Amino acid sequence: MKNTLYIKMIFLYLVFGLVSFLSIASLGSYLAQQHVVKETAEKLYKEANYIASNYAVQYAQNQITLRDVQAQLDAIDIYLDSNAEV
């Protein structure tokens, strides 16, 4: 009787450990992915907002050339650590 109870306890302990490990691994992966997505979205929004408020208006009014805009976008790209394709 004690032997079968001992085997059942070990089996339940292993099952609990496996379920816990899989749950934590899945949740950790999901949370890490959400953090990366949120951080990237914030960077892209910040860059787009900066470009729209500063350079698009000047370019539309012919105050700066396309080459100047490209140089400024490259500088913004380096400063904000994100990519802007024109």
C-alpha positions in Angstrom: 0.0 0.0 0.0 2.8 2.4 0.9 4.7 1.5 -2.3 1.8 2.3 -4.6 1.1 5.6 -2.8 4.7 6.5 -3.1 4.7 5.8 -6.9 1.5 7.9 -7.3 3.0 10.8 -5.5 6.2 10.7 -7.6 4.0 10.5 -10.8 1.9 13.5 -9.7 5.0 15.4 -8.8 6.5 14.8 -12.3 3.2 15.7 -14.0 2.9 18.9 -12.0 6.5 19.8 -12.8 5.9 19.2 -16.5 2.7 21.2 -16.6 4.3 24.1 -14.6 7.3 24.2 -16.9 5.2 24.2 -20.1 3.0 26.9 -18.7 5.9 29.2 -17.7 7.7 28.6 -21.0 4.6 29.5 -23.0 3.7 32.6 -20.9 7.3 33.8 -20.9 7.5 33.6 -24.7 4.2 35.4 -25.1 5.2 38.2 -22.7 8.6 38.7 -24.4 7.0 38.9 -27.9 4.5 41.4 -26.7 7.2 43.6 -25.2 9.2 43.6 -28.5 6.1 44.4 -30.5 5.2 47.3 -28.2 8.7 48.7 -28.1 9.0 48.5 -31.9 5.6 50.2 -32.4 6.5 53.0 -30.1 9.8 53.6 -32.0 8.1 53.6 -35.4 5.3 55.9 -34.1 7.8 58.4 -32.7 9.8 58.4 -35.9 6.8 58.9 -38.1 5.4 61.6 -35.9 8.7 63.5 -36.0 9.0 63.2 -39.8 5.4 64.3 -40.3 5.7 67.3 -38.0 9.1 68.6 -39.2 10.2 67.5 -42.7 7.0 66.7 -44.7 5.7 70.2 -44.4 9.0 71.8 -45.4 9.3 69.4 -48.4 5.7 70.1 -49.5 6.4 73.9 -49.4 9.6 73.4 -51.5 11.7 74.8 -48.7 14.1 71.8 -48.8 15.1 69.4 -51.5 14.6 65.6 -51.6 18.3 65.1 -51.1 18.1 67.2 -47.9 15.1 65.2 -46.7 17.0 61.9 -47.3 20.0 63.2 -45.3 17.7 64.2 -42.5 15.9 60.8 -42.5 19.3 59.0 -42.3 20.2 61.1 -39.3 16.8 60.4 -37.7 17.3 56.7 -38.4 20.6 56.7 -36.6 19.3 58.8 -33.7 16.1 56.9 -33.1 17.6 53.5 -33.8 15.0 52.4 -36.3 14.7 52.1 -40.1 13.0 54.6 -42.4 12.8 53.6 -46.1 12.1 56.3 -48.7 
